[in-house]
Amino acid sequence: PTITTIATTMIMATYMGPIAIMATTSLRATLLKTLAAMTLALAAARRNSKNATARKPAMNNLNLLVLIASGVLITALALYALQLWRRVWSKEKAQAEAITSQRERIAGDLRILASSLLDGQLPLIEGAIRIKVLLDNYDSSLSQNQHCEVFHQLFAATTQVPTHAEWKALEKSVRRQHEQHFSELELQHKAAARAAARWLLDEALPPAR
């Protein structure tokens, strides 16, 4: 391989990976222009060395200088690439820590809801709905576990019921109909919902720190 090929290959291998991840478009363009200019310079030096065989010692010196210059450029680019990789690593670490923190927070909320449902401090229907929503955000595979099926059933059975201001705006007769429906659902699913809440606390969720 020629000097031009070696230098070009080394430079491309050194910095193109991290630059493709982090560098801005203008910075990549500048570096690529620098690489192209250096490649042309190396090619010109090689052509000149062929055309000046009578001055072979001088051309050897020129080749040596070109190699030294290539080494300096490669070193500079390697240091820049290292800096970019550190930025990537720091960003990925921060993202991982944020995800872990969010999961821990949701797990804590799930433990509180499950405990409140078992203690009777939280209405069964409301507790089941809130647990289902949090499970979807915490771990979709856990949410789809057969033990948690009751939460999905209660959520689906009440999805059309108005909430908050819309609930308050309902006529009393309509509200009584919904409340009667809630009572029937609680009687039908109370045992399963309590068993699911206990399973979450004892087996599915990580212990509280």
N, C-alpha and C positions, 0 to 999 in steps of 0.2 A: 504493500500500500504506500501511496505517496504521502509527503508531509501534509499536503492539503487535506487528504482524506482522513488521516489520523487526527489532526487538530479539529476538523469539523465534527467528527464522530464523538470525540471527547467532550467538546463543548455542548453538543446536543444532548448527550447522556447526562451531563452535569446539571443543567438547569431547566430543561424544557418541562419536566414533570411538575415540580412545585410551582413554576411560573404559570402553568396552565390552570392551576388551582386558585392561586391567590392574586397574581399580578393583574393590574388593570390593563385595558386594551391598549392605551397609549404607551404604557411601559413595555408591554410585550412587543409592540411595533418598534420601539426604539432599540430594544435588545436584538430583535431579529434583523434590523437594519445594520446594527453593529456586527452581527455574525456574518451577514452577507458581505459587508465591506471587508471584513478580515479574510473571508474565503477568497474573494477576488484578489486581495493583496497577496495571499499565499500562492494563488495560481499564477499571478504575474511574476512573483519572485521565482517560481519554478521555471516559467518560460524564459525568463532572463538568464537563469543559470544554464539552461540548455544552449542559449544563443551566445554565451560568453565562455566557452570551454577554455579559452586561453587564460581566463582569469579564475580558474577553478578554485584556488585557495580563497580568494575574496568571496566567491559564491558560497563556499562552505561556511565561511564566517557569517554570511548573510543568512544562510539556512539556520545556523546556530542561534542568531539573534531572533529569527522568526519563531523558532521553537521556544526560546526563553519568553518572548512576548506572549506566545500562546499559553505557556504555563502560568504566567502572571494573570492573564485574562481568565483562564479556567479556575484558578484559585479564587479570584474575586467573585466569579459567578457561583462557585461552590459555597462560599461564605454567605452570599445572598440567598442561595437555595436553602441553606441551613436555617437562615432567619425565617424564610417563608414556611418551612416545615414546622418550626417552633410555633409560629402563629397558628398554623392549622391544628397542631396538637393542643395548644392552649384553648382554641375555640371548641374543639371536640370535647376536651375535658370539662369545660364550662357547661356545654350542652348536656353531657352525661350527668353532671352533678345536679343540674336543674331538673332533669327527668327523675332522678332518684329522689330529690327533695319533694317533687310533686307527688310521686307514688307513695312516699311515706305519709304525706299530709292526707291523701285520699284514704289510705289504709286506716289512719287514725280516725277519720270521719266515719268510715264504715264500722269500725269497732264501736264507736259511740252510738251510732244508729241501731246496730244489732243489739247492743246491751239495753238501750232504751226500749226497744220493741219487746225484749224479753221481760223487762221490769214493769211493763205496762205504762211507762212514762210517755210513750209515743203511740198514737193511734195506729192500728195494724195496717190499714190501707195506706196512710201517709208514709209510714215507715217503709213499707214494701216498695212504694213508688220511688222514694228517695234512694233506697239501697240499690234498686235496679239501675237508676241513672248513674250513680257513682260507680257501680261495677262496670258499666259500659266504658267509662273513662279510665278505670283502673286497670282492668284486664279483660278483654273481650272473650278470651277462652274461658276464664273463670265465670264470667257472666252467663256463658252458654252451658255451664255445667248443669247436669240434671238436678243437682241439689238446689240450684237457684231458679228452677223453672217456675216455681210458685210466684216469685217476684215478677216475672214476665207476664204470667197469667193475670195477676192483679193489676198490673200496669195497663195491659190491653183492655181489661174489663172496665176501666175507669178513664180511658183516654179521651172520651167525649164529654166528660163532666167538666163544666166550667170551673175556673179557679179565681181566687182573689176577688177583684172588683166585680167580675162577671157573676161569680157565685153569689155575692151579696145582692146583686141586682135581680136575681131570680125571684119569682113569686114563691111564697111560702109553700104552696102546694107542690110545686116542682121540686123545691129543696127537700121536702119530706119524702118525695118519691126516690130521689137520689140517696137519701139517708137510709131508707128502707133497703135499697139495693146494696148499700155498704154493709148493713147488718147481715144480709144474706151472704155476701162474699166473705165476711169475717167468720161466720159460722162454718162456712164451707172450707176455708183455707187456713184457719187459725193454727191448727196443729202443724200443717206443712210449713207455714211461714215461721213459726217458732223453731221448728227443727232445722230449717235452713239458716236462720240467724245463729243458732247454736253451733251449727257446722262451720259457719264462717269464723266464729270466734275461736273454736277449738282446733280447727284443722286448716282452713283455707288461708286465713290472714296471718301475716307475721306477728309475733308477740309485740306488745307495746314496749318501747324502750324506757 
